[in-house]
């Protein structure tokens, strides 16, 4: 990562760097959607605000310095750059209700959209999806998320989980770190792809029993296992190799 930008407090600059990197990684792994969707993160340990992408920029155009700071009411701080109100509605609800969460990520990936339309929702059936077993929330579609009244319902739907499927809409993950939120989305999207692949064969799937799935899910909750902690440096090296502009 590049030198500390003196316009920002050190903790904030570090969060800006990691969030900008998350946008570029989302684009690299196929989670972006032209100028739509959002990834947000707390501005710093000392602020009650959070950072969001400027409306109109592609994910690969996001940098640490052009991220927009907004308050708990969705007001832009320090400039007049535009944001998409739906980002505030969806993300603001979670940042306000979940003080344990630092980052919220929302995508419209192809596989995620497909699973969001199924009545059964997500069916974890592989090892890498075991941590999702009975730990995925669902929120019914209410049309475009433009009404602040939906905030409370979104937060209630998520509950204490870190993963939610927005029915007929897409996927949402949140984490105590930006790295955790990204890796949750990575594995959630892969679980969706796996389910579509299995369903497309027309053959009967071998679904692990409830007992083994719950056991495996518990293994992922071991305090020694921190999703994103080991993967994040490797992911940042992808951006360095590509010559990404996220650090500016």
C-alpha positions, 0 to 999 in steps of 0.5 A, a space after each residue: 500500500 502507498 504512503 499515508 495521505 496526510 489529509 486523513 487520520 491514519 486509521 481512516 486512510 488505512 480503511 480507505 485503502 482497504 475498502 478501495 482495494 475491496 472494490 477493485 477485487 470485486 471487479 476482478 472476481 466479477 462482482 461489479 455491475 457497471 456503476 451499481 451496487 455498493 461496498 461500505 465501511 466504517 470511516 474510522 474508529 473515532 467516527 460514526 460515519 461510513 465510506 461509500 462509492 461516488 455514484 457514477 464511478 465504476 468499481 475499477 475507478 474507486 480510489 482511497 481518496 475518492 470514496 465518499 464519507 456519509 453520516 447516519 442520515 445519509 448526508 455527504 460530508 465535506 463535499 457535494 459528490 453524489 451517492 446512490 440513495 439505495 446504498 445508504 438505505 441498505 448499508 445504513 440500516 446495518 451499520 446503524 444496528 450492528 456495531 460489531 460490523 465494519 464492512 457491508 458488501 452487496 452484489 448482483 452476481 449472476 449466480 447470486 441473482 439466480 439463487 435469490 429467486 429460488 423458494 428453497 434459497 441457498 442449499 449448502 452442500 460442499 465443504 467450503 459452504 458449510 459455514 453458511 449452514 443455517 446461518 443465512 438470513 433472507 429479506 423479501 423484495 420490496 421493490 427498489 430500496 429507496 424508502 428509509 422505512 425499509 431500513 429497520 426491516 432490513 436490519 431485522 431480517 439480517 438479525 445476528 448473521 453476517 450473510 443475507 440473501 435479498 430475495 429476487 435482488 442479490 447477495 449481501 455480506 458483512 464483516 468485522 473487517 473489510 477482508 471478512 466481508 469480501 471473503 464471505 461474499 467470495 464463498 457465498 457466490 461460489 456456493 451459489 454457483 455450485 448449487 446452480 451447477 449441481 441443479 443443472 445436471 438433473 441428477 440427485 445431489 448427495 447432500 450431507 446430513 444435518 449433523 455433519 453440516 452443523 459440525 463443520 459449521 462449528 469448526 469454521 466458528 473456531 476462534 483460531 479461524 478468522 476469515 480474510 486474515 490470511 487471504 487478504 495479503 494475497 488478494 492485494 498482491 493481485 491488485 499490485 500485479 495488475 497495477 491497480 489505481 486503488 491506492 491513489 
